[in-house]
Amino acid sequence: MTKTQYIVALEIGSSKIVGAIAEKLPSGYVQVNHLEMEKLVNSVRHGCVQNVENTKGAINSIIKKLENRIDGTIEEVFVGLSGRSLHSEPTEVNQNLDATVPITDEVLERIVNEAGKDPIVNYETCEVVPRTYYVDKNETKSPSGQFGSNINIKLNLIVAKPNLKLNLDRVMTGGTRVKEYMVTPLVVADEILEPSEKSLGCMLVDMGAETTTVSIYKSGSLVYLTTLPLGGRNITRDITIGLNVLEDTAERVKKNISNPLDKNVDKITIEGVNSADAANYIVARTGEIIANIKQQIQYAGIKTVDLHNIVLIGGAAQMQGIARRIEDEIKLRVRIGNNPNGLNILDHNINRPEYVQLFSLLSHAAAKTPFNQSCVRMNTYGPSEETFTPIQPEPNRDDQGYGYGNFRPEEPKPKASASQHVEKRKEPKGRTSWISKAQTQLRKLMSEPEDEGRDI
């Protein structure tokens, strides 16, 4: 009988950790019905784990809750990789080939993997993304199957500080293993960007709590990737400091202003805070974040006119009016990124855009996981293998101690006189009740001579 596969993924962010399970049916249908979240404060900073023990406790809590939902044991998880130091480094490799032998996928894979082994000072390579191929100086999108004496590949190395992954290894030291680290912005782009967007030119902007990740695509390939140390929490802290309120209060105020980026914002009081005063801080910090996003186009070596649109995701991207403000500032059409089309989210309560990163990880992992593998070992409750010997019923006896049924009595013996030794009856083996012990003591007393042989 074919078993259902379970795919488990974790996304570790600066303000919260979320985990979910997807079921991959034999038909290939992938569905999600279980998601758990733990909020964290100052344990993960700019996407990098700072407090290992607190983060580990939150992850273990999520794993336990998910296991209770499915009555199984989670043995492996896919973990998203993102954070402040994550960015792209352009490089290229050049190699001579045997012109009489066709270029194969295996040859290309070997060349790409070797490029990822070149050390970069203070950084670790997380993934290698080919950008452009040249066979005998002729640009091509698909060199596999071609013949040539030379191949040149322009690539992007996706790198990060070593402690980004090292601290993730430290928090994943329980009974659950990391099946694979996946670079979150790359996975999200593969899952939610349209091929036409990548081809025409697209900017994927993920606005999180403490970081904003910018990925730029052109001609179907990744051109540039960087992570800015700015996010929604910077806006919240500006309100906290500027208006002298608690951070939780500032966050609620930010979320409850109908359109904080509108010049004609409604002047109301929210938890004792004037909305117009809070909006001033929101506008100022949001303008700084957008200016930094726009600047990345220039750093990527392209122009705004080379791009077709912007796809906006992340928790901070849910703030009202921000998409319109980005359109006005960068002069590109903006759309809000949706969850992956190939994923069926059955619980409408968790079908929310703020989880697009996690759902992208699940969808991507499900597609690459063979049908004979699963992240979960289901609990079974079969009969025990231990063999029990049934207790045999004790034979019934009459007044003389004779049995009935299959028990055949011996020939009757003459009754013993009171002065004669009374033979002890044999008790059934294993009979150890207090009644049996009392009967044994009584027979022992009866077996002693009444006065014969006693010293006076």
Protein Blocks (a to p, Z undefined) as FASTA:
>chain_A
ZZddddddddddfkbccdddddddfkopacdfbdcddddehkagghiafblmlmmmmmmm
mmmmmmmmnopadfbdcdddedjklccddddddddddfkbccdfklmmmmmmmmmmpcce
hiacfbdcdfbdceehiacfblghpacfbdcdddddddddfklmmmmmmmmmcfbdcfbd
cdfklmmmmmmpcfklmmnopadddddfkbccddddeehiafbdcddfbdfklmmmmmmm
mnopafklmmmmmmmpmblmbfkbccddeehiafklmmmmmmmmmmmmmmmmmmmmmmno
pafklpmbdcdedjklmpghklmmmmmmnopacddddddfkbccfblklmcfklmmmmmm
mmmmmmmpcfkbcfbdcddddddfbdcddddddddddfkopaehjbccddddddddfkbc
cddddddehiacfklmmmmmmmmmmmpcfkgopaZZ
